Amino acid sequence: MTSSTISCTPARSDTTNSEISPVLPRIGVVGLGNMGRALTSSLLTRGFAVSVFSRSQAPLGELEKQGAQKVSSISALGACNVLFSSLSDDDALESVTGQKGGLLDSLAPGALHISTSTVSPEISRRLSQAHDLRQQQFVAAPILGNPDLVQSQRMFVLLSGHAQACEKARVILEPIALRIILLGQDPGAANLMKLACNVLTASTLQSMGEVIALLRKAGMDEQIAFDIFTSTMFDGRVHKSYGGKIVQQRYRPAGMVIPLAQKDLRLALQEARNLEVPMPTTSLVHDRLGAAVDKGWSALDWSALGALAAVEAGLDTNV
């Protein structure tokens, strides 16, 4: 990764809508899954005018009640100054951006595309170049945090791209984020960092699932074990949040479904191969996620790695 300067914006203080900017840009959002809906809702609560596009009608009703304007096509989002995309993978992002009538065709010169998707570094670099050719702007801005943190404006944003575009994005993101971490001008840097974070999270889930299954099978109280873990040496966000899901066997609703987690680890392993970096633990956890998919658990949260450990230990689990 060739990011130059790594820095963080200070934590924001709560502000009223009028304190954000005297003139708010028109914002578009494409991709209304769990994260996209939460992002749209957060923007609306901060007073932004937001247009949304989705091929599925299901997510639109509640957002329209909150003030979002539904549009009938991606090209209709071309009237927006700033466009957020929140999509599942490289193929979806490339299709929405590059298809006839897509974002590249539709956005005006000077418009900014903020990609919050967890995708490969390579696609962000390609899209940045494609937007440059049309005098448009692009930044990668993947989010650390689940939909609840996005909705409550407590998310962390990893941000990379051309300096001018990052500054423009920062002004939009700052009112809705707890912290913005700038990772330099390589558009792929933020994506690689997000993949790295997800690798560590998945590895933690696998480890916690194993030790909780061990203690359950030994007849120990798993809630007491969880309290010991998270009040002593392992008091991080992942241990507390996802470890709690494992102990309580609370795998629905999913913050991130297992196939998306599997995709993220696959992308990380792909980058590792390109850079000749061995990642044996990541390979193992990727395979464990695949085993969960094979059990028909694709709709479960990725913390169901804990359920997989329990089942293989001969324990009952609530899935």
Disulfide bonds with the S-S distance in Angstrom:
none
